Amino acid sequence: MIEAMQQKRIINIFCRVVDNLGDIGVTWRLAQQLVREKNCAVRLIVDDLKSFRKIAPDIDIDKLYQELNGVEVLLWDESALGGFYKAETGVGDVVIEAFACALPPFFVDLMTQQKTPVPVWIDLEYLSAEDWVEECHAIVSMHPTGLNKTLFFPGFTERTGGLFREANLLQKRDAFQESEAAQNEWRARFGLPSLAEKTLDISLFCYPDAPVAPLLAGLQGRNVRIFALKEIAALLLQHNPGDVEIVGFDYMPQEDFERLLWTSDVNFVRGEDSFLRALWAGRPYIWQIYTQDEGAHYVKLDAFLRRYSQNLDPKHAEVLADLSGMWNLRGTKTESVTAFFDDLPAFAAFARIRAEEQARQDDLATQLLRFIEDNL
Amino acid sequence: MKFAQEVRSGNVVKMNNNLLLVTKSEFSKSGRNASVMKFKFKNLISGSPSEGIYKSDEKFDDVILDRKDVMYSYASGDDYVFMDSEFNSYEVSKEFIEDSLKYLKEEMPCEIVFYEGKPLSIQLPIKLVREVVYTEPAVKGDTSGKVMKKAKLESGYEIDVPAFIEIGEKIEIDTRTDEYVSRAK
């Protein structure tokens, strides 16, 4: 109710597509949620419309300005942006710099010139389960420009900014998972086979260096179908020793990728956006984390596994850690594939509980807007 | 100008006409090879404390203050006494050097930083060698350096080291990030 009474906030979200689809995946999700659920006017400024179109097929890659799903989408072209903002009365209320993408200098100048309101400047950070995030989240910090800037950290605990989760997401998921007809109808649209008894369906979204050979070897004789993007399916086919059925599909819109995770029995996901959506799917999942220098990603992987595996019995927690290690090229415990799939019902029950537990936390957009209102 | 990652305890930065002494700096690795700095400041004009979180590539105006090479001598209550080569002593309050105490050792060289002629803070060498006084036994066969464990230094401070490091070994540490660099030669 309080949110419905709030003034309509004008929010600019800047996004650079550095590699893959995580940056645009996260910002597009946030932009839509702020419009649909939080009564905000959102401008999404993005530098790569071709990548954007992979997850939002209605994007016109030739337009400097367009509107989609209530979000104003602007190409990050500095001369065009300069013209756009010159015609506007100001930069609005809030500027979100996704993953420290570095705002254009002219825009920072506009921000410093605007006195009413002084814009709230937020750097939306990467998701991490590490403890230090709690100490750094949402601390309003004096910035050399004279403005304040705040690093806003998504996270799994109360002292972080929470996780992206749209309203009624879990209810929509439940309705879809409870309806065989809805799942089969959706599968048919993307050329995926219908649900079948005693058949294990796995969705697989990975980086090219994922150790697919030991995974496929461990899946032999289990009546498995793997659904993967065509480019990943081609990689799988090179390593398939026999009876695993591999089904390729084209890039699909975000909301359909969500349904892929909901309809699969196990999800292999990568990066940040799909990793989080797999949590909400309530199905067992294995995460391939984005590789960083000096093995820094392993610290993050371990922090996540520690947090995720709380209340999971030690034997299963060890299997999950072993399989995650193998999948992230840290260990060679290929027997963990067998151990994981042998005990899949236990992992499935736990995944369901874990999603419900995590959903008790306020979602990121809600927390973000609360922060904005407190600081405007 | 200095990048946030280069700003250390003992540095003074200028923001919005405020002179801020960095009393504590912490480094954390964020996503995609980026990192985050957490600073505790003391305002040299108002005396008020504050803190700030920054991306490591944020640029700051650093203020060049007078410095002098000294050696740490002894502690006297909440004051720490440093001596130069001419046996002049300088006292620095604990509150300004809290972040450096974990590495402080008698007779270790460092720099004293002056503001308006008065000793204000110290600056540690970028790299230091310290002995590991306790750590869990080394993991045989793992020489990759990717698996880390905790190791306690003489001061009691704990640092992450590769699993192959053993008790009694000397290690090189980067004092800017509090990270293990290598085995000391």
Contacts between the chains, C-beta under 8 A, distances in Angstrom:
chain1	res1	chain2	res2	distance
A	18	B	32	6.9
A	99	B	31	7.0
A	99	B	32	7.2
A	99	B	34	7.8
A	100	B	34	6.3
A	100	B	55	4.7
A	100	B	57	7.6
A	123	B	55	6.8
A	125	B	30	6.3
A	125	B	31	7.4
A	125	B	36	7.6
A	126	B	30	5.4
A	126	B	31	2.9
A	126	B	32	6.9
A	126	B	34	7.6
A	127	B	31	7.7
A	128	B	30	7.2
A	128	B	31	7.0
A	130	B	28	7.4
A	132	B	26	7.7
A	132	B	28	4.6
A	135	B	38	6.6
A	136	B	28	6.9
A	136	B	36	5.9
A	136	B	38	5.6
A	136	B	53	4.7
A	139	B	51	6.2
A	139	B	52	7.0
A	139	B	53	4.9
A	141	B	51	7.5
A	141	B	52	3.5
A	141	B	53	5.3
A	141	B	54	6.5
A	142	B	15	5.1
A	142	B	16	6.4
A	142	B	18	7.4
A	142	B	50	7.0
A	142	B	52	5.9
A	143	B	15	7.3
A	143	B	58	7.8
A	144	B	15	5.4
A	144	B	58	7.3
A	144	B	59	6.7
A	144	B	60	5.9
A	144	B	61	6.7
A	146	B	15	8.0
A	146	B	16	5.2
A	150	B	53	7.7
A	151	B	36	6.7
A	151	B	53	4.8
A	151	B	54	7.7
A	151	B	55	7.4
A	272	B	31	7.4
A	290	B	31	6.8
A	290	B	32	6.3
A	292	B	29	7.0
A	292	B	31	7.7
A	292	B	32	7.0
A	292	B	33	5.1
A	293	B	33	5.3
A	295	B	145	7.6
A	295	B	146	4.1
A	296	B	29	4.4
A	296	B	33	7.4
A	298	B	146	6.2
A	298	B	147	8.0
A	299	B	29	7.2
A	299	B	148	7.4
A	330	B	146	6.8
